[in-house]
């Protein structure tokens, strides 16, 4: 019996020690889990405040803002034309007999530029000259006889009528012959000569161009959405890339009618005394339609559009700061900022696409 007691007593002692150890391990595990939860919470809070000191600073370039006068432009492709830019052509068809001028030559209004073969009409004129001479002689003799009281008044009137009829017939033939002549409709310069002796010419054929460069103008067509926003007298810049030149002038004409097919309206700028300009030259017409004094502007390219609005990043010490902005007119790659930024702010213009609010930055010079 004593032996049995000695065997059971150690077993009870061992069992009680094992249970106490299990309780201690559970408590330690719970404590560690609580510590881990506290650490995770602190890490999350630091990350939210940009306090992750291990994150590398993003190199950026900043642009200090200052107020300036801002002008908004409407840009459109334009071309140079002339009030006097005409095509001279024959009124009748025929073979070119002579060309009397060349490209670049100054000509006067009515000057003969070229002739077509009008041999048939010329022969008719020669025949009519003989008839006219006879009619004139008979009329003069009849007048002499009438002065001597010889003959009748009817004979005198008949001779006069025959003479006048012969004159009108010749005038008609001369007018017909002139239809084979090409003359200049205006004073100007022969811009193009598309005829040579032996060519076949016809009425309306684009044969000889004559221009007067003293009355040039720039023309462009604007979409109907600008109607009422563009007015005669607006400042205009004309840019000539091929000449490396520009002209600042005023808009001289704005059409009130919209073309039904193109849904656009015509605008014009008159140009005088511009010897370097020529008809059909192309240029860019920039019409000023908006002005603002002491405006804040930034490059259009740095504006980021989001569901919450337009935003930019500015340098706030050594961190990036997100700023929502309200934009206005834009022109020449710049946009006016109505609200959100002020003079003195350093807006980030390079490196902003890799930033989040509060990220560390390294400002490059």
Secondary structure, 3 states (H helix, E strand, C coil): CHHHHHHHHHHHHHHHHHHHHHHHHHHHHHHHHHHHHHHHHHHHHHHHCCCCCCCCCEEEEEEECCCEEEEEEEEEEEEEEECCEEEECCCCCEEEEEECCCCCCEECCCCEEEEECCHHHHHHHHHHHHHHHHHHHHHHHHHHHHHCCCCCHHHHHHHHHHHHHHHHHHHHHHHHHHCCEEECCCCEEEEEECCCCCCEECCCCCCEEEECHHHEEEEEEEEHHHCCCCCCCCEEEEEECCCCEEEEEECCEECCCCCCCCCEEEEEEEECCCCCCCCCCEEEEEEEEEEEEEEEEEEHHHCEEECCEEEEEEEECCEEEEEEEEEEEEECCEEEEEECCCCCCEEEEECHHHCCCCCEEEECC
